[in-house]
Each structure stands twice: as C-alpha cells, then as structure tokens.
C-alpha cells in the first residue's frame, strides 16, 4: 500500500505528507534531524529518516 491508497473513515482519499531527512551521525546531520523532528511535529507530517 502506498500513500495514494489511504482512505479516511468517510471513504475520501487522505493524503499523508512526509518529510525525509538524512542522518549519518555527523554534527550537521544531528542538527538536520532535530530540525526535521520539529518541522514534522509542527506540520503533522510523518518523518522518514535515511541513515548510513
């Protein structure tokens, strides 16, 4: 299932928005992760973390 397959209780399509951030443990990526966590929370987005 993908985001376009999601339906609300009334049968209308619901779009789930997500924010994607990269994380590698570096100081800059820690700052980016903090920013992304706050943004995702404020905007009610899902957060996807890509790590290496």
PDB file with one MODEL, atoms N, CA, C and O in Angstrom:
MODEL        1
ATOM      1  N   UNK A   1       0.849  -1.177   0.000  1.00  0.00           N
ATOM      2  CA  UNK A   1       0.000   0.000   0.000  1.00  0.00           C
ATOM      3  C   UNK A   1       0.891   1.236   0.000  1.00  0.00           C
ATOM      4  O   UNK A   1       1.913   1.267   0.686  1.00  0.00           O
ATOM      5  N   UNK A   2       0.511   2.242  -0.759  1.00  0.00           N
ATOM      6  CA  UNK A   2       1.253   3.494  -0.738  1.00  0.00           C
ATOM      7  C   UNK A   2       0.349   4.622  -0.261  1.00  0.00           C
ATOM      8  O   UNK A   2      -0.832   4.405   0.010  1.00  0.00           O
ATOM      9  N   UNK A   3       0.902   5.822  -0.158  1.00  0.00           N
ATOM     10  CA  UNK A   3       0.153   6.958   0.367  1.00  0.00           C
ATOM     11  C   UNK A   3      -1.125   7.228  -0.416  1.00  0.00           C
ATOM     12  O   UNK A   3      -2.119   7.660   0.169  1.00  0.00           O
ATOM     13  N   UNK A   4      -1.123   6.987  -1.709  1.00  0.00           N
ATOM     14  CA  UNK A   4      -2.309   7.269  -2.511  1.00  0.00           C
ATOM     15  C   UNK A   4      -3.430   6.269  -2.260  1.00  0.00           C
ATOM     16  O   UNK A   4      -4.565   6.505  -2.675  1.00  0.00           O
ATOM     17  N   UNK A   5      -3.137   5.154  -1.588  1.00  0.00           N
ATOM     18  CA  UNK A   5      -4.152   4.148  -1.286  1.00  0.00           C
ATOM     19  C   UNK A   5      -4.872   4.399   0.030  1.00  0.00           C
ATOM     20  O   UNK A   5      -5.842   3.706   0.337  1.00  0.00           O
ATOM     21  N   UNK A   6      -4.424   5.370   0.811  1.00  0.00           N
ATOM     22  CA  UNK A   6      -5.028   5.607   2.115  1.00  0.00           C
ATOM     23  C   UNK A   6      -6.402   6.232   1.963  1.00  0.00           C
ATOM     24  O   UNK A   6      -6.609   7.087   1.103  1.00  0.00           O
ATOM     25  N   UNK A   7      -7.336   5.809   2.791  1.00  0.00           N
ATOM     26  CA  UNK A   7      -8.702   6.337   2.778  1.00  0.00           C
ATOM     27  C   UNK A   7      -9.077   6.757   4.193  1.00  0.00           C
ATOM     28  O   UNK A   7      -8.615   6.168   5.171  1.00  0.00           O
ATOM     29  N   UNK A   8      -9.914   7.777   4.290  1.00  0.00           N
ATOM     30  CA  UNK A   8     -10.427   8.186   5.594  1.00  0.00           C
ATOM     31  C   UNK A   8     -11.652   7.355   5.918  1.00  0.00           C
ATOM     32  O   UNK A   8     -12.090   6.545   5.101  1.00  0.00           O
ATOM     33  N   UNK A   9     -12.209   7.551   7.105  1.00  0.00           N
ATOM     34  CA  UNK A   9     -13.381   6.799   7.543  1.00  0.00           C
ATOM     35  C   UNK A   9     -14.570   7.039   6.612  1.00  0.00           C
ATOM     36  O   UNK A   9     -15.406   6.152   6.441  1.00  0.00           O
ATOM     37  N   UNK A  10     -14.654   8.226   6.010  1.00  0.00           N
ATOM     38  CA  UNK A  10     -15.789   8.509   5.121  1.00  0.00           C
ATOM     39  C   UNK A  10     -15.522   8.096   3.671  1.00  0.00           C
ATOM     40  O   UNK A  10     -16.333   8.390   2.793  1.00  0.00           O
ATOM     41  N   UNK A  11     -14.413   7.427   3.407  1.00  0.00           N
ATOM     42  CA  UNK A  11     -14.121   6.903   2.088  1.00  0.00           C
ATOM     43  C   UNK A  11     -13.376   7.844   1.163  1.00  0.00           C
ATOM     44  O   UNK A  11     -13.031   7.458   0.046  1.00  0.00           O
ATOM     45  N   UNK A  12     -13.120   9.063   1.595  1.00  0.00           N
ATOM     46  CA  UNK A  12     -12.380  10.007   0.773  1.00  0.00           C
ATOM     47  C   UNK A  12     -10.885   9.775   0.927  1.00  0.00           C
ATOM     48  O   UNK A  12     -10.415   9.343   1.980  1.00  0.00           O
ATOM     49  N   UNK A  13     -10.153  10.064  -0.124  1.00  0.00           N
ATOM     50  CA  UNK A  13      -8.709   9.869  -0.073  1.00  0.00           C
ATOM     51  C   UNK A  13      -8.084  10.848   0.918  1.00  0.00           C
ATOM     52  O   UNK A  13      -8.421  12.032   0.940  1.00  0.00           O
ATOM     53  N   UNK A  14      -7.182  10.341   1.721  1.00  0.00           N
ATOM     54  CA  UNK A  14      -6.442  11.167   2.670  1.00  0.00           C
ATOM     55  C   UNK A  14      -4.973  11.168   2.258  1.00  0.00           C
ATOM     56  O   UNK A  14      -4.367  10.108   2.105  1.00  0.00           O
ATOM     57  N   UNK A  15      -4.408  12.347   2.081  1.00  0.00           N
ATOM     58  CA  UNK A  15      -3.004  12.424   1.708  1.00  0.00           C
ATOM     59  C   UNK A  15      -2.140  12.513   2.956  1.00  0.00           C
ATOM     60  O   UNK A  15      -2.333  13.391   3.797  1.00  0.00           O
ATOM     61  N   UNK A  16      -1.188  11.600   3.068  1.00  0.00           N
ATOM     62  CA  UNK A  16      -0.235  11.624   4.165  1.00  0.00           C
ATOM     63  C   UNK A  16       1.028  12.289   3.656  1.00  0.00           C
ATOM     64  O   UNK A  16       1.628  11.840   2.680  1.00  0.00           O
ATOM     65  N   UNK A  17       1.423  13.348   4.313  1.00  0.00           N
ATOM     66  CA  UNK A  17       2.634  14.054   3.900  1.00  0.00           C
ATOM     67  C   UNK A  17       3.785  13.601   4.771  1.00  0.00           C
ATOM     68  O   UNK A  17       3.611  13.307   5.953  1.00  0.00           O
ATOM     69  N   UNK A  18       4.963  13.548   4.171  1.00  0.00           N
ATOM     70  CA  UNK A  18       6.124  13.138   4.944  1.00  0.00           C
ATOM     71  C   UNK A  18       7.302  14.037   4.639  1.00  0.00           C
ATOM     72  O   UNK A  18       7.403  14.647   3.574  1.00  0.00           O
ATOM     73  N   UNK A  19       8.169  14.091   5.599  1.00  0.00           N
ATOM     74  CA  UNK A  19       9.422  14.822   5.495  1.00  0.00           C
ATOM     75  C   UNK A  19      10.534  13.782   5.563  1.00  0.00           C
ATOM     76  O   UNK A  19      10.504  12.891   6.412  1.00  0.00           O
ATOM     77  N   UNK A  20      11.502  13.893   4.679  1.00  0.00           N
ATOM     78  CA  UNK A  20      12.608  12.939   4.640  1.00  0.00           C
ATOM     79  C   UNK A  20      13.889  13.672   5.025  1.00  0.00           C
ATOM     80  O   UNK A  20      14.163  14.767   4.534  1.00  0.00           O
ATOM     81  N   UNK A  21      14.673  13.050   5.915  1.00  0.00           N
ATOM     82  CA  UNK A  21      15.940  13.642   6.349  1.00  0.00           C
ATOM     83  C   UNK A  21      17.020  12.558   6.335  1.00  0.00           C
ATOM     84  O   UNK A  21      16.759  11.396   6.645  1.00  0.00           O
ATOM     85  N   UNK A  22      18.228  12.963   5.972  1.00  0.00           N
ATOM     86  CA  UNK A  22      19.363  12.045   6.005  1.00  0.00           C
ATOM     87  C   UNK A  22      20.118  12.176   7.318  1.00  0.00           C
ATOM     88  O   UNK A  22      20.236  13.271   7.867  1.00  0.00           O
ATOM     89  N   UNK A  23      20.630  11.054   7.822  1.00  0.00           N
ATOM     90  CA  UNK A  23      21.346  11.038   9.092  1.00  0.00           C
ATOM     91  C   UNK A  23      22.537  10.099   8.985  1.00  0.00           C
ATOM     92  O   UNK A  23      22.394   8.940   8.596  1.00  0.00           O
ATOM     93  N   UNK A  24      23.739  10.619   9.341  1.00  0.00           N
ATOM     94  CA  UNK A  24      24.935   9.779   9.330  1.00  0.00           C
ATOM     95  C   UNK A  24      25.734   9.883  10.629  1.00  0.00           C
ATOM     96  O   UNK A  24      26.843   9.357  10.724  1.00  0.00           O
ATOM     97  N   UNK A  25      25.173  10.558  11.619  1.00  0.00           N
ATOM     98  CA  UNK A  25      25.843  10.688  12.913  1.00  0.00           C
ATOM     99  C   UNK A  25      26.737  11.905  13.037  1.00  0.00           C
ATOM    100  O   UNK A  25      27.235  12.196  14.124  1.00  0.00           O
ATOM    101  N   UNK A  26      26.947  12.618  11.946  1.00  0.00           N
ATOM    102  CA  UNK A  26      27.792  13.812  11.997  1.00  0.00           C
ATOM    103  C   UNK A  26      27.052  14.944  12.722  1.00  0.00           C
ATOM    104  O   UNK A  26      25.827  14.913  12.833  1.00  0.00           O
ATOM    105  N   UNK A  27      27.791  15.936  13.210  1.00  0.00           N
ATOM    106  CA  UNK A  27      27.139  17.073  13.875  1.00  0.00           C
ATOM    107  C   UNK A  27      26.099  17.767  12.992  1.00  0.00           C
ATOM    108  O   UNK A  27      25.034  18.151  13.475  1.00  0.00           O
ATOM    109  N   UNK A  28      26.402  17.927  11.706  1.00  0.00           N
ATOM    110  CA  UNK A  28      25.420  18.563  10.815  1.00  0.00           C
ATOM    111  C   UNK A  28      24.166  17.721  10.648  1.00  0.00           C
ATOM    112  O   UNK A  28      23.061  18.259  10.579  1.00  0.00           O
ATOM    113  N   UNK A  29      24.325  16.413  10.583  1.00  0.00           N
ATOM    114  CA  UNK A  29      23.141  15.567  10.421  1.00  0.00           C
ATOM    115  C   UNK A  29      22.316  15.520  11.700  1.00  0.00           C
ATOM    116  O   UNK A  29      21.098  15.354  11.638  1.00  0.00           O
ATOM    117  N   UNK A  30      22.953  15.662  12.855  1.00  0.00           N
ATOM    118  CA  UNK A  30      22.208  15.741  14.119  1.00  0.00           C
ATOM    119  C   UNK A  30      21.358  17.010  14.122  1.00  0.00           C
ATOM    120  O   UNK A  30      20.195  16.984  14.524  1.00  0.00           O
ATOM    121  N   UNK A  31      21.950  18.128  13.669  1.00  0.00           N
ATOM    122  CA  UNK A  31      21.185  19.372  13.568  1.00  0.00           C
ATOM    123  C   UNK A  31      20.022  19.225  12.588  1.00  0.00           C
ATOM    124  O   UNK A  31      18.918  19.701  12.852  1.00  0.00           O
ATOM    125  N   UNK A  32      20.273  18.568  11.463  1.00  0.00           N
ATOM    126  CA  UNK A  32      19.221  18.358  10.464  1.00  0.00           C
ATOM    127  C   UNK A  32      18.108  17.487  11.021  1.00  0.00           C
ATOM    128  O   UNK A  32      16.931  17.742  10.768  1.00  0.00           O
ATOM    129  N   UNK A  33      18.471  16.469  11.771  1.00  0.00           N
ATOM    130  CA  UNK A  33      17.476  15.589  12.370  1.00  0.00           C
ATOM    131  C   UNK A  33      16.626  16.343  13.385  1.00  0.00           C
ATOM    132  O   UNK A  33      15.407  16.180  13.416  1.00  0.00           O
ATOM    133  N   UNK A  34      17.254  17.160  14.209  1.00  0.00           N
ATOM    134  CA  UNK A  34      16.492  17.979  15.174  1.00  0.00           C
ATOM    135  C   UNK A  34      15.513  18.896  14.458  1.00  0.00           C
ATOM    136  O   UNK A  34      14.351  19.008  14.848  1.00  0.00           O
ATOM    137  N   UNK A  35      15.998  19.555  13.398  1.00  0.00           N
ATOM    138  CA  UNK A  35      15.142  20.446  12.630  1.00  0.00           C
ATOM    139  C   UNK A  35      13.966  19.672  12.042  1.00  0.00           C
ATOM    140  O   UNK A  35      12.819  20.112  12.126  1.00  0.00           O
ATOM    141  N   UNK A  36      14.257  18.517  11.446  1.00  0.00           N
ATOM    142  CA  UNK A  36      13.215  17.713  10.803  1.00  0.00           C
ATOM    143  C   UNK A  36      12.187  17.218  11.814  1.00  0.00           C
ATOM    144  O   UNK A  36      10.991  17.204  11.526  1.00  0.00           O
ATOM    145  N   UNK A  37      12.644  16.815  12.989  1.00  0.00           N
ATOM    146  CA  UNK A  37      11.701  16.378  14.030  1.00  0.00           C
ATOM    147  C   UNK A  37      10.741  17.495  14.395  1.00  0.00           C
ATOM    148  O   UNK A  37       9.535  17.277  14.505  1.00  0.00           O
ATOM    149  N   UNK A  38      11.279  18.691  14.583  1.00  0.00           N
ATOM    150  CA  UNK A  38      10.430  19.829  14.931  1.00  0.00           C
ATOM    151  C   UNK A  38       9.470  20.184  13.798  1.00  0.00           C
ATOM    152  O   UNK A  38       8.286  20.419  14.036  1.00  0.00           O
ATOM    153  N   UNK A  39       9.977  20.222  12.568  1.00  0.00           N
ATOM    154  CA  UNK A  39       9.127  20.551  11.425  1.00  0.00           C
ATOM    155  C   UNK A  39       8.018  19.524  11.234  1.00  0.00           C
ATOM    156  O   UNK A  39       6.861  19.888  11.023  1.00  0.00           O
ATOM    157  N   UNK A  40       8.365  18.258  11.306  1.00  0.00           N
ATOM    158  CA  UNK A  40       7.372  17.202  11.131  1.00  0.00           C
ATOM    159  C   UNK A  40       6.294  17.301  12.205  1.00  0.00           C
ATOM    160  O   UNK A  40       5.109  17.121  11.922  1.00  0.00           O
ATOM    161  N   UNK A  41       6.701  17.584  13.418  1.00  0.00           N
ATOM    162  CA  UNK A  41       5.735  17.728  14.512  1.00  0.00           C
ATOM    163  C   UNK A  41       4.824  18.934  14.276  1.00  0.00           C
ATOM    164  O   UNK A  41       3.602  18.824  14.384  1.00  0.00           O
ATOM    165  N   UNK A  42       5.420  20.081  13.954  1.00  0.00           N
ATOM    166  CA  UNK A  42       4.651  21.312  13.737  1.00  0.00           C
ATOM    167  C   UNK A  42       3.662  21.177  12.579  1.00  0.00           C
ATOM    168  O   UNK A  42       2.553  21.708  12.642  1.00  0.00           O
ATOM    169  N   UNK A  43       4.056  20.476  11.536  1.00  0.00           N
ATOM    170  CA  UNK A  43       3.225  20.359  10.337  1.00  0.00           C
ATOM    171  C   UNK A  43       2.373  19.092  10.310  1.00  0.00           C
ATOM    172  O   UNK A  43       1.608  18.865   9.373  1.00  0.00           O
ATOM    173  N   UNK A  44       2.516  18.265  11.357  1.00  0.00           N
ATOM    174  CA  UNK A  44       1.793  16.994  11.436  1.00  0.00           C
ATOM    175  C   UNK A  44       2.126  16.095  10.233  1.00  0.00           C
ATOM    176  O   UNK A  44       1.239  15.486   9.635  1.00  0.00           O
ATOM    177  N   UNK A  45       3.411  16.024   9.895  1.00  0.00           N
ATOM    178  CA  UNK A  45       3.911  15.175   8.814  1.00  0.00           C
ATOM    179  C   UNK A  45       4.528  13.926   9.423  1.00  0.00           C
ATOM    180  O   UNK A  45       4.981  13.943  10.568  1.00  0.00           O
ATOM    181  N   UNK A  46       4.542  12.860   8.667  1.00  0.00           N
ATOM    182  CA  UNK A  46       5.340  11.696   9.033  1.00  0.00           C
ATOM    183  C   UNK A  46       6.794  12.031   8.740  1.00  0.00           C
ATOM    184  O   UNK A  46       7.091  12.827   7.849  1.00  0.00           O
ATOM    185  N   UNK A  47       7.700  11.417   9.497  1.00  0.00           N
ATOM    186  CA  UNK A  47       9.125  11.655   9.296  1.00  0.00           C
ATOM    187  C   UNK A  47       9.790  10.355   8.873  1.00  0.00           C
ATOM    188  O   UNK A  47       9.651   9.330   9.541  1.00  0.00           O
ATOM    189  N   UNK A  48      10.512  10.403   7.761  1.00  0.00           N
ATOM    190  CA  UNK A  48      11.296   9.264   7.294  1.00  0.00           C
ATOM    191  C   UNK A  48      12.767   9.632   7.426  1.00  0.00           C
ATOM    192  O   UNK A  48      13.210  10.648   6.890  1.00  0.00           O
ATOM    193  N   UNK A  49      13.520   8.806   8.140  1.00  0.00           N
ATOM    194  CA  UNK A  49      14.939   9.060   8.368  1.00  0.00           C
ATOM    195  C   UNK A  49      15.747   8.075   7.528  1.00  0.00           C
ATOM    196  O   UNK A  49      15.597   6.860   7.658  1.00  0.00           O
ATOM    197  N   UNK A  50      16.598   8.613   6.674  1.00  0.00           N
ATOM    198  CA  UNK A  50      17.511   7.803   5.864  1.00  0.00           C
ATOM    199  C   UNK A  50      18.861   7.867   6.564  1.00  0.00           C
ATOM    200  O   UNK A  50      19.376   8.953   6.829  1.00  0.00           O
ATOM    201  N   UNK A  51      19.435   6.701   6.863  1.00  0.00           N
ATOM    202  CA  UNK A  51      20.687   6.703   7.605  1.00  0.00           C
ATOM    203  C   UNK A  51      21.733   5.832   6.926  1.00  0.00           C
ATOM    204  O   UNK A  51      21.430   4.926   6.149  1.00  0.00           O
ATOM    205  N   UNK A  52      22.974   6.151   7.257  1.00  0.00           N
ATOM    206  CA  UNK A  52      24.074   5.344   6.708  1.00  0.00           C
ATOM    207  C   UNK A  52      25.139   5.165   7.770  1.00  0.00           C
ATOM    208  O   UNK A  52      26.155   4.516   7.522  1.00  0.00           O
TER     209      UNK A  52
ENDMDL
END
